[in-house]
Amino acid sequence: MSIGNVCLFMALMLGQQVLPSVSWQAHFEPALLQLEMERSHTVHLTLSDITDDLQLMTDRYSFRLQSTHAQLVSVPAVNSSIFMEDVQHNQWNGSIRIDAYFLGEARIQVRLYDATKNTSSAPQNAGSNDSTLMVQVVRPERIIDHVFVGSIILLMSLVYINFGAALNVDVLQGLITRPVGPCIGFITQVLGMPLLSYALGVFIFPDSSAMQLGLFFTGIAPSGGASNTWSAVLSANINLSVLMTTVSNVAAFATMPLWVFTLGQLIFERAGMVLPYGKIASYCAALIVPLLIGLAIQRWLPRVTQVLVRLLKPISACLILFIVIFAIITNYYLFQLFSWQIALAGLALPGLGYTVAWLAAKLLNQSASDSLTIAIETGIQNTGIAIFFLRTTLEQPQADLTTVVPVSVAIMTPLPLLGIYLYQRFSRRKIGETTAAEHQRIV
């Protein structure tokens, strides 16, 4: 054997002698922890099968706990390091405090830190379920959330009673016998909006299937009751609006499952969702029953009907303001999740819906009032149903995290319509001033 080979052999032997035997395991109990925001909890951690070589090198090695998302979940500094001096009989046992800050998921990992090489390594059982701690941070249940939902149900019932009292049955019959307008709105609503929501989701959130899910859920939801309210405020065709809303919600029994099991399955299959048909049925009933009450009042209480018709616009306007303001107050925490992508998605979905539906209606020779109605019905989605589906089909905290998209849509949806309302008011004032000037000139 040459001198060079002997030297190489001796160097390898010496290198093997100084290399420590590194082996250890980590076990969290429990391995899954669900915490409310701004709360803390302790879990038990066991470090076992720690080799003797590691315990002898107290200055070089230590265990460190790290969070994958420290802005959501963290380990206090007092618990974040475990030193070899504390290891007894090849293991360490103790409690670790976990602090939760905001909605989301984070993993707490134990790493073996090598001060000499400034590197860290995972435990030997890194693939096991309890080698890391999964922390899910959820929103606490509040009384104000239940008050908000109850208030919306009550106010919407009153508004739909007013709608029923204001309906012109003869006009409704004419719309049914010549359903050009309802058909345009139905196609743009049940075909156009799901396709738009899917395409926008992929374009705006290419790396977030959760946000795509929230936007697609919003797009496949039926027309919202706020469309009738805005139709009343903007002096559109209220009869066409109510008919389209009713048809859209009844058709949701077929259209929503259709989208779920076709295009939507590309996003949904990982979530393992089950559609709550009972919720859709209860919503349709909640929509139709107040209308029937309003129709009954129109038939047998004509004086009450006159009062309800006069109150329709102011009550509708108050309902819009209440929903927007109360939704912002009760869901203020979601604004911390807002980004330019979420704001863009919230504005783009209804905005494109308004535009596409209005253009389709005008191309098919619909009147200005009917075109505006079709645009409103198409662009306004029932974000309440979307939020309900997300919160009942997804596990927390994903359920709350994805609702930021329909909440954004709900907040952004009125903006174009508010612009139309202000334009109408300005135009009417200008026309009034012009007419008054002409009258004075003639006189």
Secondary structure, DSSP 8 states (H G I E B T S, - for coil): --HHHHHHHHHHHHHHHHS-----EEEEESSEEEEETT-EEEEEEEEE---HHHHH-TTTEEEEEEES-TTTEE--TTTSEEEGGG-BTTBEEEEEEEEE-SSEEEEEEEEEEETTTTEEE--TTTTSTTSSEEEEEE----HHHHHHHHHHHHHHHHHHHHHHHH--HHHHHHHHHS-HHHHHHHHIIIIIHHHHHHHHHHHH-TT-HHHHHHHHHHHHS-B-THHHHHHHHTT--HHHHHHHHHHHHHHHHHHHHHHHTTTTHHHHTTTT----HHHHHHHHHHHHHHHHHHHHHHHH-HHHHHHHHHHHHHHHHHHHHHHHHHHHHHTGGGGGG--HHHHHHHHHHHHHHHHHHHHHHHHTT--HHHHHHHHHHHH-B-HHHHHHHHHHHS-TTHHHHHTHHHHHHHHHTHHHHHHHHHHHHHHHHHHHHHHHHHHHHH-
